[in-house]
Amino acid sequence: MIKLCKSSESYKEISKTLKDNNMEFEHKKCLGKCGLCHDHPFAKSHGKFISADSVEKLIKKLKEDK
C-alpha cells in the first residue's frame, strides 16, 4: 500500500495523479521524513521510502514497485 504525507508540498499533485492512475493509497498526517518531504515528491510503498525529482517520475517508480 502506498502512503502519502499530507504535509508534503506536492501532496495534492501526487494524490490527484495516483487517483488518475487508479492506484490505491492512504493519507497520513506525517510520515516522519520532514527533510525529504520538503525537498522532493515522495511516498512510502511496501515499507520503503521512494522519492523522485518530479511527481511524474515518482509515479513511474511507484508503478515499478508494485
DSSP file (Angstrom, degrees, kcal/mol; ACC not computed):
  #  RESIDUE AA STRUCTURE BP1 BP2  ACC     N-H-->O    O-->H-N    N-H-->O    O-->H-N    TCO  KAPPA ALPHA  PHI   PSI    X-CA   Y-CA   Z-CA
    1    1 A M              0   0    0      0, 0.0    45,-0.8     0, 0.0     2,-0.4   0.000 360.0 360.0 360.0 136.1    0.0    0.0    0.0
    2    2 A I  E     -aB  25  45A   0     22,-0.8    24,-2.6    43,-0.2     2,-0.4  -0.687 360.0-161.7 -85.2 135.0    1.2    3.5   -0.9
    3    3 A K  E     -aB  26  44A   0     41,-2.8    41,-2.5    -2,-0.4     2,-0.4  -0.971   1.7-160.6-121.5 135.1    1.2    6.0    1.9
    4    4 A L  E     -a   27   0A   0     22,-2.7    24,-2.7    -2,-0.4     2,-0.6  -0.893  17.9-127.5-115.4 144.6    1.4    9.8    1.3
    5    5 A C  E >   -a   28   0A   0     37,-0.4     3,-1.4    -2,-0.4    24,-0.2  -0.802  10.1-153.2 -88.7 121.3    2.3   12.5    3.8
    6    6 A K  T 3  S+     0   0    0     22,-3.2    23,-0.1    -2,-0.6    -1,-0.1   0.708  94.3  61.4 -66.8 -18.5   -0.3   15.2    3.9
    7    7 A S  T 3  S+     0   0    0     22,-0.5    -1,-0.3    21,-0.3    23,-0.1   0.575  78.4 114.4 -83.7  -9.3    2.3   17.7    4.9
    8    8 A S  S X  S-     0   0    0     -3,-1.4     3,-1.5     1,-0.1     4,-0.3  -0.336  71.0-132.7 -64.8 140.1    4.3   17.3    1.7
    9    9 A E  T 3  S+     0   0    0     28,-0.8     3,-0.2     1,-0.3     4,-0.2   0.770 109.4  43.3 -64.1 -25.0    4.4   20.3   -0.6
   10   10 A S  T 3> S+     0   0    0     27,-0.3     4,-2.7     1,-0.2    -1,-0.3   0.182  80.0 114.2-105.5  16.7    3.4   18.1   -3.5
   11   11 A Y  H <> S+     0   0    0     -3,-1.5     4,-2.9     1,-0.2     5,-0.3   0.914  76.1  47.8 -53.5 -51.0    0.7   16.1   -1.7
   12   12 A K  H  > S+     0   0    0     -4,-0.3     4,-2.2     1,-0.2    -1,-0.2   0.909 114.4  45.8 -61.8 -43.3   -2.2   17.4   -3.8
   13   13 A E  H  > S+     0   0    0      2,-0.2     4,-2.2     1,-0.2    -1,-0.2   0.908 114.7  47.8 -67.0 -42.0   -0.5   16.8   -7.1
   14   14 A I  H  X S+     0   0    0     -4,-2.7     4,-2.7     2,-0.2    -2,-0.2   0.945 112.9  47.5 -64.6 -47.6    0.7   13.3   -6.1
   15   15 A S  H  X S+     0   0    0     -4,-2.9     4,-2.3    -5,-0.2    -2,-0.2   0.892 112.7  49.1 -63.8 -39.0   -2.7   12.2   -4.7
   16   16 A K  H  X S+     0   0    0     -4,-2.2     4,-2.7    -5,-0.3    -1,-0.2   0.927 112.4  48.0 -63.9 -43.8   -4.5   13.5   -7.9
   17   17 A T  H  X S+     0   0    0     -4,-2.2     4,-1.3     2,-0.2    -2,-0.2   0.892 111.1  50.4 -65.7 -39.9   -2.1   11.7  -10.1
   18   18 A L  H  <>S+     0   0    0     -4,-2.7     5,-2.7     2,-0.2     3,-0.3   0.924 112.1  47.9 -62.7 -43.8   -2.4    8.5   -8.1
   19   19 A K  H ><5S+     0   0    0     -4,-2.3     3,-1.8     1,-0.2    -2,-0.2   0.923 109.4  53.0 -61.2 -44.5   -6.2    8.7   -8.4
   20   20 A D  H 3<5S+     0   0    0     -4,-2.7    -1,-0.2     1,-0.3    -2,-0.2   0.778 111.5  46.9 -62.2 -26.7   -6.0    9.4  -12.1
   21   21 A N  T 3<5S-     0   0    0     -4,-1.3    -1,-0.3    -3,-0.3    -2,-0.2   0.237 113.7-118.5 -98.6  11.5   -3.9    6.3  -12.5
   22   22 A N  T < 5 +     0   0    0     -3,-1.8     2,-0.5     1,-0.2    -3,-0.2   0.864  61.2 152.5  53.2  41.6   -6.3    4.2  -10.4
   23   23 A M      < -     0   0    0     -5,-2.7    -1,-0.2    -6,-0.1     2,-0.2  -0.888  42.8-127.7-104.0 130.1   -3.6    3.5   -7.8
   24   24 A E        +     0   0    0     -2,-0.5   -22,-0.8    -5,-0.0     2,-0.3  -0.501  38.6 159.3 -77.1 142.9   -4.7    2.9   -4.2
   25   25 A F  E     -a    2   0A   0     -2,-0.2     2,-0.3   -24,-0.1   -22,-0.2  -0.983  31.1-130.5-156.9 163.2   -3.1    4.9   -1.4
   26   26 A E  E     -a    3   0A   0    -24,-2.6   -22,-2.7    -2,-0.3     2,-0.5  -0.877  19.2-129.9-116.6 150.7   -3.6    6.1    2.2
   27   27 A H  E     -a    4   0A   0     -2,-0.3     2,-0.4   -24,-0.2   -22,-0.2  -0.862  24.7-174.0 -98.5 133.1   -3.3    9.6    3.6
   28   28 A K  E     -a    5   0A   0    -24,-2.7   -22,-3.2    -2,-0.5   -21,-0.3  -0.975  28.8-135.7-124.8 143.1   -1.1   10.0    6.7
   29   29 A K  S    S-     0   0    0     -2,-0.4   -22,-0.5     1,-0.3     2,-0.3   0.908  90.8  -4.3 -62.1 -41.3   -0.7   13.3    8.6
   30   30 A C        -     0   0    0    -24,-0.1    -1,-0.3   -25,-0.1   -26,-0.0  -0.978  47.3-166.0-154.3 139.2    3.1   12.7    8.8
   31   31 A L        -     0   0    0     -2,-0.3    -1,-0.1    -3,-0.2   -26,-0.0   0.307  50.9-114.6-106.8   5.8    5.5   10.0    7.7
   32   32 A G  S    S+     0   0    0      1,-0.1     3,-0.1     2,-0.0    -2,-0.0   0.733  87.5 108.1  72.4  23.7    8.4   11.4    9.8
   33   33 A K     >  +     0   0    0      1,-0.1     4,-3.2     2,-0.1     3,-0.3  -0.419  32.3 156.3-125.2  55.9   10.6   12.3    6.8
   34   34 A C  H  > S+     0   0    0      1,-0.2     4,-1.7     2,-0.2     5,-0.1   0.839  71.1  52.0 -56.9 -40.2   10.4   16.1    7.0
   35   35 A G  H  > S+     0   0    0      1,-0.2     4,-0.6     2,-0.2    -1,-0.2   0.935 116.9  39.4 -62.2 -45.6   13.7   16.8    5.2
   36   36 A L  H >> S+     0   0    0     -3,-0.3     4,-2.3     1,-0.2     3,-0.7   0.880 110.2  61.8 -67.8 -40.0   12.7   14.6    2.3
   37   37 A C  H 3< S+     0   0    0     -4,-3.2   -28,-0.8     1,-0.3   -27,-0.3   0.843 109.5  39.5 -57.3 -38.4    9.1   15.8    2.4
   38   38 A H  H 3< S+     0   0    0     -4,-1.7    -1,-0.3    -5,-0.2    -2,-0.2   0.568 117.8  48.4 -92.5  -9.0   10.1   19.4    1.7
   39   39 A D  H << S+     0   0    0     -3,-0.7    -2,-0.2    -4,-0.6    -3,-0.1   0.845 117.7   6.0 -97.0 -40.3   12.8   18.6   -0.9
   40   40 A H  S  < S-     0   0    0     -4,-2.3    -1,-0.3    -5,-0.1     2,-0.2  -0.961  80.0 -91.2-143.6 154.2   11.3   16.1   -3.3
   41   41 A P        +     0   0    0      0, 0.0    11,-1.8     0, 0.0     2,-0.3  -0.523  60.3 164.4 -62.0 133.8    8.0   14.4   -4.1
   42   42 A F  E     - C   0  51A   0      9,-0.2   -37,-0.4    -2,-0.2     2,-0.3  -0.972  23.1-178.4-151.0 164.7    7.9   11.1   -2.1
   43   43 A A  E     - C   0  50A   0      7,-2.2     7,-3.0    -2,-0.3     2,-0.5  -0.951  30.1-114.7-152.9 167.1    5.8    8.3   -0.8
   44   44 A K  E     +BC   3  49A   0    -41,-2.5   -41,-2.8    -2,-0.3     2,-0.4  -0.957  35.1 177.0-110.3 127.7    6.1    5.2    1.3
   45   45 A S  E >   -BC   2  48A   0      3,-3.0     3,-1.8    -2,-0.5   -43,-0.2  -0.989  66.2 -12.6-136.7 125.1    5.5    1.9   -0.6
   46   46 A H  T 3  S-     0   0    0    -45,-0.8    -1,-0.1    -2,-0.4   -44,-0.1   0.862 129.6 -52.6  53.4  39.1    5.8   -1.6    0.8
   47   47 A G  T 3  S+     0   0    0    -46,-0.3     2,-0.4     1,-0.2    -1,-0.3   0.443 119.1  99.5  82.5   0.4    7.6   -0.2    3.9
   48   48 A K  E <  S-C   45   0A   0     -3,-1.8    -3,-3.0     2,-0.0     2,-0.4  -0.925  71.5-119.2-123.3 149.1   10.3    1.8    2.0
   49   49 A F  E     -C   44   0A   0     -2,-0.4     2,-0.4    -5,-0.2    -5,-0.2  -0.671  27.4-169.7 -85.6 134.1   10.5    5.4    1.1
   50   50 A I  E     +C   43   0A   0     -7,-3.0    -7,-2.2    -2,-0.4     2,-0.3  -0.989   8.5 174.2-125.5 129.9   10.6    6.3   -2.6
   51   51 A S  E     +C   42   0A   0     -2,-0.4     2,-0.3    -9,-0.2    -9,-0.2  -0.887   4.8 179.5-131.7 164.8   11.4    9.8   -3.9
   52   52 A A        -     0   0    0    -11,-1.8     6,-0.1    -2,-0.3     3,-0.0  -0.949  42.2-106.1-155.1 170.0   12.0   11.4   -7.2
   53   53 A D  S    S+     0   0    0     -2,-0.3     2,-0.3   -13,-0.2     3,-0.1   0.687 102.8  19.5 -76.8 -19.0   12.8   14.8   -8.8
   54   54 A S  S  > S-     0   0    0    -13,-0.1     4,-2.0     1,-0.1     5,-0.1  -0.954  78.5-112.4-145.8 163.4    9.2   15.2  -10.1
   55   55 A V  H  > S+     0   0    0     -2,-0.3     4,-2.6     1,-0.2     5,-0.2   0.899 117.4  54.8 -63.3 -40.5    5.7   13.8   -9.5
   56   56 A E  H  > S+     0   0    0      1,-0.2     4,-1.9     2,-0.2    -1,-0.2   0.913 109.5  46.2 -60.3 -43.7    5.7   12.0  -12.9
   57   57 A K  H  > S+     0   0    0      2,-0.2     4,-2.2     1,-0.2    -1,-0.2   0.861 111.2  53.2 -68.1 -35.2    9.0   10.2  -12.0
   58   58 A L  H  X S+     0   0    0     -4,-2.0     4,-2.6     2,-0.2    -2,-0.2   0.933 108.1  49.6 -64.2 -45.4    7.7    9.3   -8.6
   59   59 A I  H  X S+     0   0    0     -4,-2.6     4,-2.3     1,-0.2    -2,-0.2   0.904 109.8  52.0 -60.7 -41.3    4.5    7.7  -10.1
   60   60 A K  H  X S+     0   0    0     -4,-1.9     4,-1.9     1,-0.2    -1,-0.2   0.926 110.9  47.3 -61.1 -44.9    6.7    5.8  -12.5
   61   61 A K  H  X S+     0   0    0     -4,-2.2     4,-1.3     1,-0.2    -2,-0.2   0.893 111.2  51.5 -63.0 -40.2    8.8    4.4   -9.7
   62   62 A L  H  < S+     0   0    0     -4,-2.6     4,-0.4     1,-0.2    -1,-0.2   0.876 108.5  51.1 -66.1 -37.3    5.7    3.5   -7.7
   63   63 A K  H >< S+     0   0    0     -4,-2.3     3,-1.0     1,-0.2    -1,-0.2   0.896 110.2  49.5 -65.3 -39.5    4.2    1.6  -10.6
   64   64 A E  H 3< S+     0   0    0     -4,-1.9    -1,-0.2     1,-0.2    -2,-0.2   0.756 105.4  59.5 -69.3 -24.5    7.5   -0.3  -11.0
   65   65 A D  T 3<        0   0    0     -4,-1.3    -1,-0.2     1,-0.2    -2,-0.2   0.528 360.0 360.0 -83.2  -7.0    7.5   -1.1   -7.2
   66   66 A K    <         0   0    0     -3,-1.0    -1,-0.2    -4,-0.4    -2,-0.1   0.513 360.0 360.0 -58.1 360.0    4.1   -2.9   -7.3
